[in-house]
Amino acid sequence: MDRQREPHEPSAWPRRERRLVSTLVLLTGVAVILALPFVLSAGSEFFLPVTISLILSIILSPVANFLRRVGLPNAIACLVSVLLVPVAFSLVALLILQPSVALLAQLPQLTRQIVEHIENVRGGFSAFTNIANELASLTGSAGQTEVVVAAPSAVEQIATATPAVVFETVLIVLFTFFMLEARFRMRRKLLLEREDFGASVRAARILRDVQGQVGTYILTASIIAACVGVIVALGAWALGLEAPVMWGGLAALLNLLPYFGPLVMTFLLAAFGLGTEASVLAGLAPAAMYLAMHTVEANFVTPVILGKRLTLSPIAILVSMSFFSWVWGVAGIFLSVPILLVGVALFQHVGSPNFVGFVFGEALFPMQEDPAAGSSATGSETPVNGDAVNYEG
C-alpha cells in the first residue's frame, strides 16, 4: 500500500527548487535593472548606435521586403532602404532647421514683445509686486562680486561635436544595412538549426510579431503625424504665421512623442504668437487651435486607427521616456516608445513576471499556453512565414 501511494505523494523538493531558481532570477534581474542605466549611459557611444540601428532595421524591414518582391536583389533593396534614412533627415532639416535659423534672428524682438505682454498682465497685480519688491529689499544682501565663466562659443561646440556625430552616423548606417541584409539568414537559423522545432517556431513567431507590431505602430503613427503636420501648416498659413511649412514639420515631428511633444509644440506656438501679435488673445490663438486639434486627434482619431491592441499604458510610456531621456538625452526620448513596443511584444510571448504572486508563494513566471498548441482547436494560427501579424499574443 505504501509503495502504491508513493508515486502519488507530492514532493516538496521540486517546488523548493523552482522557488530557489525564481529567487535567483529575480535577484539577478534587480541587479541588472539597477546597473543598466549606468552601463548604457557610460557606453552610449556603442549602445546608442546599436539600438538605433536595431529599431531602424525593424522599421525598414517591410520596405526592404517590398523592394525585394519588386525584383531587386536583397543587398540592393537593403541599401536603398537604408539610404531613405539620411534622405528623411535631410528633408526634416530643410523643412524645420533652415526656417528656424532665420527666425532666431528675430529672437530679441520676440522676447521684448513677450515681456511687454507679461508686464501688462502683471499690471493688475501691482500691489503684490510692490510687496514683493519691499520684501526683496529687506532681505537683500550687500553687493557681491559676480564671477562669469567664459563658455565655449556655438561654433566651437559644433566643431567639437561634428566628428563624433559623423562617426556615429556612419556606424548607424553600417549596422542597419548589415542587420537588414542578414534578416533572412537569422530566420533560417532560428527555424532550421535548432533541435527543438517547437522552440524554433516560437522564436520565429516572436521575431515576426516584434517586427510587425513595432513597424505597424510606427508606420501608423507616422501617417497620423504627417496629417497633423499638414493641418498645422495650413492653419499657420491661414493665421499668417511666418514659415508655415516649418510649423507643420515641427508639429509632425513632435507628434511622435506622446504627451511631451504636444506640450512643447503648444508652448512654442504660444511663445511665438505672443512675440508677434499685439494682443494676448490673438497671440494665444495659434496655440489654442493646435491644442483643440490635438485633443480631437489624441482622444478620437488615434484610438480608432490604432485600436486597443496597439495602445500602451500612459504610465509605461512616461516611465520609458523619462528613463531613456536620462540615459541618452533627446535621442532616448524618440527611442523610448519603439523600445517599449519591443518589450511589450516580447512579454506577450515569454510572459511577464508575477512579482506580487511571487511574494505570496506563486511562480515568478506562470506557465502560459503556447499559442501554437491552442490554435489547432480554434483555427486561428497565423503561418510563421506569412505576412499577417497576430497582436493578441
C-alpha positions as CSV (number, residue, x, y, z in Angstrom):
1,M,0.0,0.0,0.0
2,D,2.8,2.4,0.8
3,R,4.5,1.7,-2.5
4,Q,1.3,2.3,-4.3
5,R,0.8,5.7,-2.7
6,E,4.4,6.9,-3.0
7,P,4.2,7.9,-6.7
8,H,1.1,10.0,-5.9
9,E,2.5,11.8,-2.9
10,P,3.5,15.4,-3.8
11,S,7.2,16.1,-3.3
12,A,8.2,19.4,-1.8
13,W,11.7,19.5,-3.3
14,P,10.7,20.4,-7.0
15,R,8.6,23.3,-5.6
16,R,11.5,24.5,-3.4
17,E,13.9,24.1,-6.3
18,R,11.7,26.2,-8.6
19,R,11.3,28.7,-5.9
20,L,15.1,28.9,-5.4
21,V,15.7,29.3,-9.1
22,S,12.9,32.0,-9.3
23,T,14.6,33.9,-6.4
24,L,17.9,33.8,-8.2
25,V,16.3,35.0,-11.4
26,L,14.6,37.8,-9.5
27,L,17.7,39.0,-7.7
28,T,19.7,38.9,-10.9
29,G,17.0,40.9,-12.7
30,V,17.0,43.5,-10.0
31,A,20.8,43.8,-10.2
32,V,20.7,44.1,-13.9
33,I,18.0,46.8,-13.8
34,L,20.0,48.8,-11.2
35,A,23.2,48.6,-13.2
36,L,21.6,49.0,-16.7
37,P,21.2,52.8,-16.8
38,F,24.8,53.4,-15.7
39,V,26.1,50.9,-18.3
40,L,24.0,52.3,-21.1
41,S,25.0,55.9,-20.2
42,A,28.7,55.2,-19.9
43,G,28.7,53.2,-23.1
44,S,26.4,55.4,-25.1
45,E,28.9,55.7,-27.9
46,F,28.3,52.0,-28.6
47,F,24.9,51.2,-27.2
48,L,23.1,54.2,-28.8
49,P,24.1,53.5,-32.4
50,V,23.4,49.8,-32.0
51,T,19.9,50.5,-30.5
52,I,19.1,53.0,-33.2
53,S,20.2,50.5,-35.9
54,L,18.1,47.7,-34.4
55,I,15.0,49.9,-34.3
56,L,15.7,51.2,-37.9
57,S,16.2,47.6,-39.1
58,I,12.8,46.6,-37.7
59,I,11.1,49.7,-39.3
60,L,12.8,49.3,-42.6
61,S,12.3,45.5,-43.0
62,P,8.9,45.9,-44.7
63,V,10.4,48.4,-47.1
64,A,13.3,46.0,-47.9
65,N,10.8,43.1,-48.3
66,F,8.7,45.1,-50.7
67,L,11.7,46.2,-52.8
68,R,12.8,42.5,-52.9
69,R,9.4,41.4,-54.1
70,V,9.6,44.0,-56.8
71,G,12.7,42.3,-58.2
72,L,15.7,44.0,-56.6
73,P,18.4,41.8,-55.0
74,N,18.4,41.6,-51.3
75,A,21.6,43.7,-50.8
76,I,20.4,46.4,-53.2
77,A,17.0,46.5,-51.5
78,C,18.6,46.9,-48.1
79,L,20.9,49.6,-49.4
80,V,18.0,51.6,-50.9
81,S,16.0,51.2,-47.7
82,V,18.9,52.4,-45.5
83,L,19.6,55.4,-47.8
84,L,16.0,56.5,-47.1
85,V,17.0,57.5,-43.6
86,P,19.5,60.2,-44.4
87,V,17.1,61.5,-47.1
88,A,14.4,61.8,-44.5
89,F,16.7,63.6,-42.1
90,S,17.8,66.0,-44.8
91,L,14.1,66.7,-45.6
92,V,13.4,67.4,-41.9
93,A,16.5,69.7,-41.8
94,L,15.3,71.5,-44.9
95,L,11.7,72.0,-43.6
96,I,12.5,72.8,-40.0
97,L,16.1,73.8,-39.3
98,Q,16.6,76.3,-42.1
99,P,13.5,78.4,-41.4
100,S,14.1,78.2,-37.6
101,V,17.6,79.6,-38.1
102,A,16.1,82.6,-39.9
103,L,13.6,83.1,-37.0
104,L,16.4,83.1,-34.5
105,A,17.4,86.5,-35.8
106,Q,14.0,87.8,-34.5
107,L,14.5,86.3,-31.0
108,P,15.4,89.6,-29.3
109,Q,12.3,91.4,-30.7
110,L,10.1,88.4,-29.9
111,T,11.5,88.4,-26.3
112,R,10.8,92.1,-25.8
113,Q,7.2,91.7,-27.1
114,I,6.6,88.7,-24.7
115,V,8.0,90.7,-21.8
116,E,5.6,93.6,-22.6
117,H,2.7,91.3,-22.6
118,I,3.8,89.8,-19.3
119,E,4.2,93.3,-17.8
120,N,0.7,94.3,-19.0
121,V,-0.8,91.2,-17.3
122,R,1.2,91.9,-14.1
123,G,-0.1,95.5,-14.1
124,G,-3.3,94.3,-12.5
125,F,-1.3,92.8,-9.6
126,S,0.9,95.8,-8.9
127,A,0.1,95.8,-5.2
128,F,1.5,92.3,-4.9
129,T,4.5,93.3,-7.0
130,N,5.3,96.2,-4.6
131,I,5.0,94.0,-1.6
132,A,7.4,91.5,-3.2
133,N,9.9,94.3,-4.0
134,E,9.8,95.6,-0.4
135,L,10.4,92.1,0.9
136,A,13.3,91.7,-1.5
137,S,14.9,95.0,-0.4
138,L,14.6,93.9,3.3
139,T,16.2,90.5,2.7
140,G,18.7,91.7,0.1
141,S,22.4,91.4,0.9
142,A,25.3,93.6,0.1
143,G,26.7,93.6,-3.4
144,Q,28.7,90.6,-4.3
145,T,31.3,90.1,-6.9
146,E,29.9,88.2,-9.8
147,V,32.2,85.7,-11.5
148,V,31.4,85.0,-15.1
149,V,32.9,81.8,-16.6
150,A,33.5,82.1,-20.3
151,A,31.7,79.3,-22.1
152,P,32.8,77.9,-25.5
153,S,31.1,79.5,-28.4
154,A,28.5,77.8,-30.6
155,V,31.0,77.4,-33.4
156,E,33.5,75.7,-31.1
157,Q,30.8,73.3,-29.7
158,I,29.7,72.4,-33.3
159,A,33.3,71.9,-34.4
160,T,34.0,69.7,-31.4
161,A,30.8,67.6,-31.8
162,T,30.9,67.2,-35.6
163,P,33.5,64.3,-35.8
164,A,31.7,62.2,-33.2
165,V,28.3,62.8,-34.9
166,V,29.7,61.8,-38.3
167,F,31.3,58.7,-36.9
168,E,28.1,57.6,-35.1
169,T,26.1,58.3,-38.2
170,V,28.3,56.1,-40.3
171,L,28.1,53.4,-37.6
172,I,24.3,53.6,-37.6
173,V,24.1,53.3,-41.4
174,L,26.5,50.3,-41.5
175,F,24.8,48.5,-38.6
176,T,21.4,49.0,-40.1
177,F,22.5,47.7,-43.5
178,F,24.1,44.6,-42.2
179,M,21.2,43.8,-39.8
180,L,18.7,44.2,-42.7
181,E,20.9,42.1,-45.1
182,A,21.2,39.3,-42.6
183,R,17.5,39.1,-41.6
184,F,16.7,36.0,-43.8
185,R,19.8,34.1,-42.6
186,M,18.8,34.8,-39.0
187,R,15.3,33.4,-39.6
188,R,16.7,30.4,-41.3
189,K,18.9,29.7,-38.3
190,L,16.0,30.1,-35.9
191,L,14.0,27.6,-37.8
192,L,16.5,25.0,-39.1
193,E,19.4,25.0,-36.7
194,R,17.6,24.1,-33.5
195,E,17.0,20.7,-32.0
196,D,13.5,21.6,-30.7
197,F,11.3,22.5,-33.6
198,G,8.6,23.9,-31.3
199,A,11.2,26.4,-29.8
200,S,12.3,27.3,-33.3
201,V,8.7,28.1,-34.4
202,R,8.1,30.1,-31.2
203,A,11.3,32.1,-31.7
204,A,10.3,32.8,-35.3
205,R,6.9,33.9,-34.2
206,I,8.4,36.2,-31.6
207,L,10.7,37.8,-34.2
208,R,7.8,38.2,-36.7
209,D,5.4,39.7,-34.1
210,V,8.1,42.2,-32.8
211,Q,8.8,43.4,-36.3
212,G,5.1,43.6,-37.2
213,Q,3.9,45.3,-34.1
214,V,6.7,47.9,-34.0
215,G,6.6,48.5,-37.7
216,T,2.8,48.9,-37.8
217,Y,2.8,51.2,-34.8
218,I,5.5,53.5,-36.2
219,L,4.0,53.5,-39.7
220,T,0.6,54.3,-38.4
221,A,1.9,57.0,-36.0
222,S,4.0,58.5,-38.8
223,I,1.0,58.8,-41.1
224,I,-1.1,60.4,-38.4
225,A,1.8,62.8,-37.6
226,A,2.1,63.7,-41.3
227,C,-1.6,64.5,-41.4
228,V,-1.2,66.6,-38.2
229,G,1.7,68.4,-39.8
230,V,-0.4,69.2,-43.0
231,I,-3.3,70.6,-40.9
232,V,-0.9,72.7,-38.7
233,A,0.9,74.1,-41.8
234,L,-2.5,75.1,-43.4
235,G,-3.6,76.6,-40.1
236,A,-0.4,78.5,-39.7
237,W,-0.7,79.8,-43.3
238,A,-4.3,80.8,-42.6
239,L,-3.4,82.7,-39.4
240,G,-0.5,84.5,-41.2
241,L,2.4,82.9,-39.2
242,E,5.8,83.0,-40.7
243,A,7.2,79.8,-42.2
244,P,4.0,77.7,-42.0
245,V,5.8,74.7,-43.5
246,M,8.3,74.8,-40.6
247,W,5.4,74.8,-38.1
248,G,3.8,71.9,-39.9
249,G,7.0,69.8,-39.9
250,L,7.7,70.6,-36.3
251,A,4.2,69.6,-35.3
252,A,4.6,66.3,-37.2
253,L,7.9,65.5,-35.6
254,L,6.8,66.4,-32.1
255,N,3.6,64.4,-32.5
256,L,5.7,61.2,-32.5
257,L,6.5,61.9,-28.8
258,P,3.4,61.1,-26.7
259,Y,2.3,63.7,-24.2
260,F,5.6,65.5,-24.2
261,G,5.7,66.6,-27.8
262,P,2.3,68.3,-28.0
263,L,3.1,70.2,-24.8
264,V,6.4,71.5,-26.4
265,M,4.5,72.4,-29.6
266,T,1.8,74.3,-27.6
267,F,4.5,76.3,-25.7
268,L,6.3,77.2,-28.9
269,L,3.2,78.4,-30.7
270,A,2.1,80.4,-27.6
271,A,5.6,82.0,-27.3
272,F,5.8,82.8,-31.0
273,G,2.2,84.2,-31.0
274,L,2.8,86.4,-28.0
275,G,6.0,87.6,-29.6
276,T,4.4,88.7,-32.9
277,E,0.9,89.8,-32.0
278,A,-0.2,93.0,-30.4
279,S,-2.8,91.4,-28.1
280,V,-2.6,88.5,-25.8
281,L,-5.7,86.8,-27.1
282,A,-4.5,87.0,-30.7
283,G,-1.1,85.7,-29.6
284,L,-2.6,82.7,-27.9
285,A,-4.9,81.8,-30.8
286,P,-2.5,79.5,-32.7
287,A,-1.7,77.6,-29.5
288,A,-5.4,77.2,-28.6
289,M,-6.3,76.0,-32.1
290,Y,-3.4,73.5,-32.0
291,L,-4.4,72.2,-28.6
292,A,-8.0,71.7,-29.7
293,M,-6.9,69.9,-32.8
294,H,-4.5,67.7,-30.7
295,T,-7.3,66.9,-28.2
296,V,-9.5,65.6,-31.1
297,E,-6.6,63.6,-32.6
298,A,-5.4,62.0,-29.4
299,N,-8.8,61.1,-28.0
300,F,-10.8,60.1,-31.1
301,V,-8.7,59.7,-34.2
302,T,-5.6,57.8,-33.0
303,P,-7.5,55.3,-30.7
304,V,-9.9,54.4,-33.6
305,I,-7.0,53.9,-36.1
306,L,-4.6,52.1,-33.8
307,G,-7.2,50.1,-31.9
308,K,-6.9,48.6,-28.4
309,R,-4.2,46.1,-29.5
310,L,-1.6,48.8,-30.1
311,T,-2.4,51.0,-27.1
312,L,0.2,51.4,-24.5
313,S,-0.2,52.4,-20.8
314,P,0.4,56.1,-20.3
315,I,2.4,55.3,-17.1
316,A,4.6,52.9,-19.1
317,I,5.2,55.5,-21.8
318,L,6.2,58.2,-19.3
319,V,8.5,55.8,-17.4
320,S,10.1,54.7,-20.6
321,M,10.6,58.3,-21.8
322,S,12.0,59.5,-18.5
323,F,14.3,56.5,-18.3
324,F,15.8,56.7,-21.8
325,S,15.9,60.5,-21.8
326,W,18.0,60.3,-18.6
327,V,20.3,57.7,-20.2
328,W,20.6,59.0,-23.8
329,G,19.1,62.5,-23.8
330,V,17.0,63.7,-26.7
331,A,17.7,60.5,-28.8
332,G,16.4,58.4,-25.9
333,I,13.1,60.3,-25.9
334,F,12.5,59.3,-29.6
335,L,13.7,55.7,-29.0
336,S,11.6,55.2,-25.8
337,V,8.3,54.2,-27.5
338,P,9.8,51.8,-30.0
339,I,11.9,50.1,-27.3
340,L,8.7,49.9,-25.1
341,L,6.9,48.2,-28.0
342,V,9.7,45.7,-28.4
343,G,9.5,44.9,-24.7
344,V,5.7,44.5,-24.8
345,A,5.8,42.2,-27.8
346,L,8.4,40.0,-26.0
347,F,6.4,39.9,-22.8
348,Q,3.4,38.8,-24.7
349,H,5.2,35.6,-25.7
350,V,7.6,35.0,-22.9
351,G,5.2,36.1,-20.1
352,S,5.5,38.9,-17.7
353,P,6.9,38.3,-14.2
354,N,4.4,37.8,-11.5
355,F,6.1,39.8,-8.7
356,V,3.1,40.2,-6.4
357,G,2.2,36.5,-6.7
358,F,5.8,35.5,-6.1
359,V,5.7,37.2,-2.7
360,F,2.8,35.0,-1.7
361,G,4.4,31.8,-2.9
362,E,3.3,31.7,-6.6
363,A,5.6,31.1,-9.5
364,L,7.6,34.0,-10.8
365,F,6.8,33.2,-14.4
366,P,3.4,31.4,-14.6
367,M,3.1,28.8,-17.3
368,Q,1.3,30.1,-20.3
369,E,-0.4,28.1,-23.0
370,D,1.6,28.0,-26.2
371,P,-0.4,29.8,-29.0
372,A,0.7,27.1,-31.4
373,A,-0.9,24.5,-29.3
374,G,-4.3,26.2,-28.9
375,S,-4.5,27.4,-32.5
376,S,-5.3,23.9,-33.9
377,A,-8.5,23.9,-32.0
378,T,-9.6,27.4,-32.8
379,G,-8.2,27.6,-36.3
380,S,-6.6,31.0,-35.6
381,E,-3.0,30.1,-36.2
382,T,-1.0,32.5,-38.3
383,P,1.6,31.0,-40.6
384,V,5.2,31.7,-39.5
385,N,6.2,32.8,-43.0
386,G,3.0,34.7,-43.6
387,D,2.6,38.5,-43.7
388,A,-0.3,38.6,-41.2
389,V,0.5,39.5,-37.6
390,N,-1.3,38.3,-34.5
391,Y,-1.1,41.1,-31.9
392,E,-3.2,39.5,-29.3
393,G,-0.4,37.1,-28.2
